[in-house]
């Protein structure tokens, strides 16, 4: 007799390939030390919580998301305050269409302008406007405050932050030499 997806498996039958046991949420042991999957999932949850904090403050005070702020920050650090859209996509780990969708509202509110290359009209740039530069300075103040609150000295020593920064760099985060302006 074969198992039907709607019928519970009988205890005397072998488990199906790909079957997820009911106790699948129990921590798996991979030998001594922490479970890599558990560690990865904890990192994802921590990142989600941090994004929510940034989003709440940035949207509440400035009307932008953390993703918007990150785009503006990348543009501000580029020579001349502008980047080719494909380079911005690569820097942010997005597709070209993802960057286009992200830039559209920033263009509508005057923080970013679309520019074409003088030599090749097929090349599109995203450029930070003077208004965008002013607003970004205000956003940076807010973002620094959110980060300071999150990594409060009572809970995080300078050594803790240094270790975390080093580990995040190993995971592919921005290297410590590439600090914010």
GROMACS elastic network, one bead per residue, 0.5 to 0.9 nm:
[ bonds ]
;  ai    aj funct       b0    kb
    3     6     6  0.83937   500
    3     7     6  0.67704   500
    3     8     6  0.78105   500
    3     9     6  0.64934   500
    3    10     6  0.84837   500
    3    13     6  0.89275   500
    3    16     6  0.86267   500
    4     7     6  0.53223   500
    4     8     6  0.79092   500
    4     9     6  0.83486   500
    5     8     6  0.76057   500
    5     9     6  0.87935   500
    7    10     6  0.88777   500
    9    12     6  0.85173   500
    9    13     6  0.70603   500
    9    14     6  0.87009   500
    9    15     6  0.78738   500
    9    16     6  0.89274   500
   10    13     6  0.55619   500
   10    14     6  0.84705   500
   11    14     6  0.77252   500
   11    15     6  0.87817   500
   13    16     6  0.87539   500
   15    18     6  0.85301   500
   15    19     6  0.65913   500
   15    21     6  0.88147   500
   16    19     6  0.52569   500
   16    20     6  0.88228   500
   17    20     6  0.87744   500
   20    23     6  0.82726   500
   20    24     6  0.63803   500
   21    24     6  0.53075   500
   21    25     6  0.88259   500
   22    25     6  0.76501   500
   23    26     6  0.55867   500
   24    27     6  0.78569   500
   24    28     6  0.83969   500
   25    28     6  0.84147   500
   27    35     6  0.75045   500
   27    37     6  0.89621   500
   27    38     6  0.73177   500
   28    35     6  0.66436   500
   28    37     6  0.84603   500
   28    38     6  0.83549   500
   29    32     6  0.77725   500
   29    33     6  0.85286   500
   29    34     6  0.79451   500
   29    35     6  0.61623   500
   30    33     6  0.77615   500
   30    34     6  0.78466   500
   30    35     6  0.60300   500
   30    36     6  0.80516   500
   31    34     6  0.82318   500
   31    35     6  0.81256   500
   32    35     6  0.85793   500
   33    36     6  0.88584   500
   34    37     6  0.87761   500
   34    38     6  0.75569   500
   34    39     6  0.70513   500
   35    38     6  0.52877   500
   35    39     6  0.61984   500
   35    40     6  0.87057   500
   36    40     6  0.60837   500
   36    41     6  0.85791   500
   37    40     6  0.50326   500
   37    41     6  0.61062   500
   37    42     6  0.84987   500
   38    41     6  0.51284   500
   38    42     6  0.60904   500
   38    43     6  0.85964   500
   39    42     6  0.51094   500
   39    43     6  0.62490   500
   39    44     6  0.87441   500
   40    43     6  0.50762   500
   40    44     6  0.63255   500
   40    45     6  0.87709   500
   41    45     6  0.62258   500
   41    46     6  0.85817   500
   42    45     6  0.50717   500
   42    46     6  0.60970   500
   42    47     6  0.85061   500
   43    46     6  0.50679   500
   43    47     6  0.60510   500
   43    48     6  0.85257   500
   44    47     6  0.50650   500
   44    48     6  0.61117   500
   44    49     6  0.86614   500
   45    48     6  0.50236   500
   45    49     6  0.62179   500
   45    50     6  0.86395   500
   46    49     6  0.51442   500
   46    50     6  0.62019   500
   46    51     6  0.86195   500
   47    50     6  0.50991   500
   47    51     6  0.60837   500
   47    52     6  0.85916   500
   48    51     6  0.51350   500
   48    52     6  0.62216   500
   48    53     6  0.87634   500
   49    52     6  0.51694   500
   49    53     6  0.64332   500
   49    54     6  0.88728   500
   50    53     6  0.51307   500
   50    54     6  0.63310   500
   50    55     6  0.85446   500
   50   146     6  0.89918   500
   50   147     6  0.86945   500
   50   150     6  0.79372   500
   51    54     6  0.51313   500
   51    55     6  0.59020   500
   51    56     6  0.84447   500
   51    66     6  0.67973   500
   52    55     6  0.50210   500
   52    56     6  0.59833   500
   52    57     6  0.86309   500
   52    66     6  0.85981   500
   53    56     6  0.52604   500
   53    57     6  0.63878   500
   53    58     6  0.85601   500
   53   146     6  0.71286   500
   53   150     6  0.85943   500
   54    57     6  0.53563   500
   54    58     6  0.58786   500
   54    59     6  0.81931   500
   54    65     6  0.75966   500
   54    66     6  0.59417   500
   54   142     6  0.86196   500
   54   143     6  0.66973   500
   54   146     6  0.64515   500
   54   147     6  0.82365   500
   55    58     6  0.52272   500
   55    59     6  0.56475   500
   55    60     6  0.79653   500
   55    64     6  0.75388   500
   55    66     6  0.52412   500
   55    67     6  0.84383   500
   56    59     6  0.54732   500
   56    60     6  0.57852   500
   56    61     6  0.84452   500
   56    65     6  0.79502   500
   56    66     6  0.88817   500
   57    60     6  0.51269   500
   57    61     6  0.60018   500
   57    62     6  0.79624   500
   57    65     6  0.87292   500
   57   142     6  0.71044   500
   57   143     6  0.78416   500
   57   146     6  0.74461   500
   58    61     6  0.54253   500
   58    62     6  0.53350   500
   58    63     6  0.63924   500
   58    64     6  0.56457   500
   58    65     6  0.59581   500
   58    66     6  0.68033   500
   58    69     6  0.80113   500
   58   139     6  0.67445   500
   58   142     6  0.68833   500
   58   143     6  0.72578   500
   59    62     6  0.53107   500
   59    65     6  0.55274   500
   59    66     6  0.81845   500
   60    63     6  0.59945   500
   60    64     6  0.80617   500
   61    64     6  0.83047   500
   61   139     6  0.82960   500
   61   142     6  0.81428   500
   62    65     6  0.86056   500
   62   135     6  0.79225   500
   62   138     6  0.81513   500
   62   139     6  0.68346   500
   62   142     6  0.89797   500
   64    67     6  0.79950   500
   64    68     6  0.57861   500
   64    69     6  0.66577   500
   64   106     6  0.86468   500
   64   139     6  0.88600   500
   65    68     6  0.50813   500
   65    69     6  0.62404   500
   65    70     6  0.85858   500
   66    70     6  0.60545   500
   66    71     6  0.86592   500
   66   143     6  0.88920   500
   67    70     6  0.50784   500
   67    71     6  0.63532   500
   67    72     6  0.87552   500
   67   102     6  0.78952   500
   68    71     6  0.52033   500
   68    72     6  0.63101   500
   68    73     6  0.85924   500
   68   102     6  0.69078   500
   68   103     6  0.78009   500
   68   106     6  0.75202   500
   69    72     6  0.51194   500
   69    73     6  0.60278   500
   69    74     6  0.86417   500
   69   136     6  0.74347   500
   69   139     6  0.73435   500
   69   140     6  0.84531   500
   69   143     6  0.89227   500
   70    73     6  0.50028   500
   70    74     6  0.62025   500
   70    75     6  0.86436   500
   70    92     6  0.81078   500
   71    74     6  0.52311   500
   71    75     6  0.63146   500
   71    76     6  0.86890   500
   71    88     6  0.77035   500
   71    92     6  0.75674   500
   71    99     6  0.85572   500
   71   102     6  0.81521   500
   71   103     6  0.79473   500
   72    75     6  0.51122   500
   72    76     6  0.61488   500
   72    77     6  0.87599   500
   72   106     6  0.87591   500
   72   111     6  0.81405   500
   72   112     6  0.79425   500
   72   128     6  0.70028   500
   72   132     6  0.75748   500
   72   133     6  0.82536   500
   72   136     6  0.69106   500
   73    76     6  0.50531   500
   73    77     6  0.63636   500
   73    78     6  0.88404   500
   73   136     6  0.73147   500
   73   140     6  0.85938   500
   73   180     6  0.84170   500
   74    77     6  0.52598   500
   74    78     6  0.64342   500
   74    81     6  0.84394   500
   74    82     6  0.87410   500
   74    83     6  0.84852   500
   74    88     6  0.74328   500
   74    91     6  0.79457   500
   74    92     6  0.83384   500
   75    78     6  0.52265   500
   75    79     6  0.83062   500
   75    80     6  0.85739   500
   75    81     6  0.51393   500
   75    82     6  0.53466   500
   75    83     6  0.62919   500
   75    88     6  0.78137   500
   75   112     6  0.89723   500
   75   126     6  0.75438   500
   75   127     6  0.67211   500
   75   128     6  0.61847   500
   76    79     6  0.79414   500
   76    80     6  0.79482   500
   76    82     6  0.72584   500
   76   127     6  0.85706   500
   76   128     6  0.66565   500
   76   133     6  0.72166   500
   76   136     6  0.84121   500
   77    80     6  0.84081   500
   77    81     6  0.64374   500
   77    82     6  0.84697   500
   77   180     6  0.83048   500
   77   181     6  0.77740   500
   78    81     6  0.50488   500
   78    82     6  0.57953   500
   78    83     6  0.63871   500
   79    82     6  0.64510   500
   79    83     6  0.78198   500
   80    83     6  0.83725   500
   80   127     6  0.80926   500
   80   128     6  0.86674   500
   81   126     6  0.85276   500
   81   127     6  0.57844   500
   81   128     6  0.54870   500
   81   129     6  0.82273   500
   81   133     6  0.87047   500
   82    85     6  0.89653   500
   82   115     6  0.88747   500
   82   125     6  0.64061   500
   82   126     6  0.54986   500
   82   128     6  0.61605   500
   83    86     6  0.81513   500
   83    87     6  0.64101   500
   83    88     6  0.61511   500
   83   124     6  0.85362   500
   83   125     6  0.53639   500
   83   126     6  0.55567   500
   83   127     6  0.66021   500
   84    87     6  0.52183   500
   84    88     6  0.63055   500
   84    89     6  0.86829   500
   84   123     6  0.71080   500
   84   124     6  0.58126   500
   84   126     6  0.62253   500
   84   127     6  0.87115   500
   85    88     6  0.50096   500
   85    89     6  0.61502   500
   85    90     6  0.86719   500
   85    96     6  0.69123   500
   85    99     6  0.70246   500
   85   100     6  0.77399   500
   85   123     6  0.82591   500
   85   124     6  0.60788   500
   85   125     6  0.53739   500
   85   126     6  0.59365   500
   86    89     6  0.50024   500
   86    90     6  0.62814   500
   86    91     6  0.86651   500
   86    95     6  0.80429   500
   86    96     6  0.57874   500
   86    99     6  0.81582   500
   86   124     6  0.83468   500
   86   125     6  0.85367   500
   87    90     6  0.50545   500
   87    91     6  0.61188   500
   87    92     6  0.85867   500
   87    96     6  0.88836   500
   88    91     6  0.50458   500
   88    92     6  0.61371   500
   88    93     6  0.84263   500
   88    94     6  0.82223   500
   88    96     6  0.83848   500
   88    99     6  0.73256   500
   88   126     6  0.82581   500
   89    92     6  0.52388   500
   89    93     6  0.58965   500
   89    95     6  0.56508   500
   89    96     6  0.55536   500
   89    97     6  0.85340   500
   89    98     6  0.75111   500
   89    99     6  0.56705   500
   89   100     6  0.88493   500
   90    93     6  0.50545   500
   90    94     6  0.61906   500
   90    95     6  0.74310   500
   90    96     6  0.82587   500
   91    94     6  0.77954   500
   92    95     6  0.87549   500
   92    99     6  0.84704   500
   94    97     6  0.80341   500
   94    98     6  0.57383   500
   94    99     6  0.64432   500
   95    99     6  0.63996   500
   95   100     6  0.86806   500
   96    99     6  0.52175   500
   96   100     6  0.62884   500
   96   101     6  0.87470   500
   97   101     6  0.61407   500
   97   102     6  0.84918   500
   98   101     6  0.51596   500
   98   102     6  0.61220   500
   98   103     6  0.85828   500
   99   103     6  0.59369   500
   99   104     6  0.84930   500
  100   103     6  0.52055   500
  100   104     6  0.61252   500
  101   104     6  0.54486   500
  101   105     6  0.77532   500
  102   105     6  0.67120   500
  102   106     6  0.73869   500
  103   106     6  0.51194   500
  103   107     6  0.60588   500
  103   108     6  0.86515   500
  103   112     6  0.72848   500
  103   113     6  0.88744   500
  103   114     6  0.89901   500
  103   126     6  0.79389   500
  104   107     6  0.51483   500
  104   108     6  0.62681   500
  104   109     6  0.88914   500
  104   112     6  0.86310   500
  105   109     6  0.63492   500
  105   110     6  0.86196   500
  105   111     6  0.88542   500
  105   112     6  0.89139   500
  106   109     6  0.53821   500
  106   110     6  0.62694   500
  106   111     6  0.53090   500
  106   112     6  0.55669   500
  106   113     6  0.82557   500
  106   132     6  0.86005   500
  107   110     6  0.50580   500
  107   111     6  0.58429   500
  107   113     6  0.55365   500
  107   114     6  0.73992   500
  107   126     6  0.89710   500
  108   111     6  0.78047   500
  108   112     6  0.81110   500
  108   113     6  0.87589   500
  109   112     6  0.79555   500
  110   113     6  0.69374   500
  110   128     6  0.89122   500
  110   129     6  0.69956   500
  110   130     6  0.89961   500
  110   131     6  0.68528   500
  110   132     6  0.68975   500
  111   127     6  0.85874   500
  111   128     6  0.61459   500
  111   129     6  0.54348   500
  111   130     6  0.76253   500
  111   131     6  0.57294   500
  111   133     6  0.75001   500
  111   134     6  0.89959   500
  111   135     6  0.77591   500
  111   136     6  0.86983   500
  112   126     6  0.64509   500
  112   127     6  0.54429   500
  112   129     6  0.53093   500
  112   130     6  0.88399   500
  112   131     6  0.84605   500
  112   132     6  0.62681   500
  113   125     6  0.82168   500
  113   126     6  0.58893   500
  113   127     6  0.51875   500
  113   128     6  0.64217   500
  113   129     6  0.63191   500
  114   124     6  0.68659   500
  114   125     6  0.57990   500
  114   127     6  0.63127   500
  115   123     6  0.85680   500
  115   124     6  0.58202   500
  115   126     6  0.62568   500
  115   127     6  0.68793   500
  116   119     6  0.86295   500
  116   120     6  0.73965   500
  116   121     6  0.54608   500
  116   122     6  0.72527   500
  116   123     6  0.58228   500
  116   125     6  0.58906   500
  116   126     6  0.87852   500
  117   120     6  0.52286   500
  117   121     6  0.55406   500
  117   122     6  0.75487   500
  117   123     6  0.55908   500
  117   124     6  0.64384   500
  117   125     6  0.72109   500
  118   121     6  0.66729   500
  118   123     6  0.88911   500
  119   123     6  0.86727   500
  120   123     6  0.57796   500
  120   124     6  0.88108   500
  121   124     6  0.72610   500
  128   131     6  0.79960   500
  128   132     6  0.55599   500
  128   133     6  0.63580   500
  129   133     6  0.61846   500
  129   134     6  0.86675   500
  130   133     6  0.50369   500
  130   134     6  0.63235   500
  130   135     6  0.86530   500
  131   134     6  0.51213   500
  131   135     6  0.61034   500
  131   136     6  0.84003   500
  132   135     6  0.51417   500
  132   136     6  0.58827   500
  132   137     6  0.86251   500
  133   136     6  0.50770   500
  133   137     6  0.64012   500
  133   138     6  0.89723   500
  134   137     6  0.53312   500
  134   138     6  0.67942   500
  134   139     6  0.89072   500
  135   138     6  0.51605   500
  135   139     6  0.62273   500
  135   140     6  0.86443   500
  136   140     6  0.59641   500
  136   141     6  0.85915   500
  137   140     6  0.51111   500
  137   141     6  0.65103   500
  137   142     6  0.89415   500
  138   141     6  0.52592   500
  138   142     6  0.65963   500
  138   143     6  0.88031   500
  139   142     6  0.50564   500
  139   143     6  0.60363   500
  139   144     6  0.84970   500
  140   144     6  0.59628   500
  140   145     6  0.84767   500
  141   144     6  0.52573   500
  141   145     6  0.63226   500
  141   146     6  0.88332   500
  142   145     6  0.51053   500
  142   146     6  0.62891   500
  142   147     6  0.86990   500
  143   146     6  0.50984   500
  143   147     6  0.62005   500
  143   148     6  0.85451   500
  144   147     6  0.51146   500
  144   148     6  0.60476   500
  144   149     6  0.85598   500
  145   149     6  0.60591   500
  145   150     6  0.84843   500
  146   149     6  0.51446   500
  146   150     6  0.60901   500
  146   151     6  0.85748   500
  147   150     6  0.50488   500
  147   151     6  0.60292   500
  147   152     6  0.82677   500
  148   151     6  0.52196   500
  148   152     6  0.56998   500
  148   153     6  0.83041   500
  149   152     6  0.50967   500
  149   153     6  0.86821   500
  150   155     6  0.89159   500
  151   154     6  0.83650   500
  151   155     6  0.68121   500
  151   156     6  0.56970   500
  151   157     6  0.85974   500
  151   161     6  0.79309   500
  152   155     6  0.56200   500
  152   156     6  0.59433   500
  152   157     6  0.84114   500
  153   156     6  0.50214   500
  153   157     6  0.58411   500
  153   158     6  0.78522   500
  154   157     6  0.74917   500
  156   159     6  0.79519   500
  156   160     6  0.57617   500
  156   161     6  0.65448   500
  157   160     6  0.50311   500
  157   161     6  0.64158   500
  157   162     6  0.86022   500
  158   161     6  0.51435   500
  158   162     6  0.61071   500
  158   163     6  0.86414   500
  159   163     6  0.61304   500
  159   164     6  0.85169   500
  160   163     6  0.51852   500
  160   164     6  0.60987   500
  160   165     6  0.85125   500
  161   164     6  0.50274   500
  161   165     6  0.59731   500
  161   166     6  0.85381   500
  162   165     6  0.50968   500
  162   166     6  0.62171   500
  162   167     6  0.86667   500
  163   166     6  0.51223   500
  163   167     6  0.61837   500
  163   168     6  0.85848   500
  164   167     6  0.51024   500
  164   168     6  0.60490   500
  164   169     6  0.85160   500
  165   168     6  0.51623   500
  165   169     6  0.61692   500
  165   170     6  0.87169   500
  165   173     6  0.83187   500
  165   174     6  0.88807   500
  165   175     6  0.82720   500
  165   176     6  0.72509   500
  166   169     6  0.51324   500
  166   170     6  0.64012   500
  166   171     6  0.88376   500
  166   173     6  0.89424   500
  166   175     6  0.80997   500
  166   176     6  0.78016   500
  167   170     6  0.50418   500
  167   171     6  0.64096   500
  167   172     6  0.89083   500
  167   173     6  0.85881   500
  168   172     6  0.64553   500
  168   173     6  0.52307   500
  168   174     6  0.78868   500
  168   175     6  0.85657   500
  169   172     6  0.51127   500
  169   174     6  0.58586   500
  169   175     6  0.54662   500
  169   176     6  0.75599   500
  170   173     6  0.69834   500
  170   175     6  0.86667   500
  172   175     6  0.82021   500
  173   176     6  0.89098   500
  174   177     6  0.81566   500
  174   178     6  0.64271   500
  174   179     6  0.81441   500
  175   178     6  0.55792   500
  175   179     6  0.78485   500
  176   179     6  0.60071   500
